[in-house]
Amino acid sequence: MKQFSFKSLITALGVIFLAGAVESCQQPQPKTEASSLDIDSLKTIAMQLAASNDSIERYLKIFDELDFDVFSNQQWDRLKESHAQDIKVYWPDGHMSQGIEVHIDDLKKLFVHAPDTRIKEHPIKFGSGNYTLVTGVFEGTFTKPMPIGNGKFIPPTGKAFKMPMATVGIWENGVMKEEHLFWDNQTYAKQIGLQ
């Protein structure tokens, strides 16, 4: 799978910028304060873009490790490496949780009835500024009783689920401060035999 590279964009912009600089050197023009400010502004913007792109690349790499290793192998203590202590998490069912410990408890519930739950691929991933978006393939098998409250359980059906999901992350100071999770709960229920 070929991914869009922000570094390629920066390189292309750099080539265009240099070409313009060479052309302007060939046609001498009086240097003005405004043109000096324009060049300084462009340099500042280019540096900010480069720094932002480096951050996005780092965040996307963290996301791969987060889903493929930490989530899929239930390494809950490692969530603190990528998530803020007071993280807000918006779930597909519409509820929002706040705090890393609450988030860990919510994630653990996904594994009670499907202990092989995993995300092992990210077909699409990109970002801009302090936002990242990663799509994944959410899969597992309903092999253990599912608690439904009041000491009651739904017996396992043995059916597997495999469906697309997406996570939008909002980052601050190197960690996610908000996480927005998306998948279709009705498809999930159908695939594991609840509907």
Secondary structure, 3 states (H helix, E strand, C coil): CCCCCHHHHHHHHHHHHHHHHHHHHHCCCCCCHHHHHHHHHHHHHHHHHHHHHHHHHHHHHHHHHHHHHHHCCCCHHHHHHCEEEEEEEECCCCCEEECHHHHHHHHHHHHHCCCCCEECCCCCEEEECCEEEEEEEEEEECCCCEEEECCEEECCCCCEEEEEEEEEEEEECCEEEEEEEECCHHHHHHHCCCC
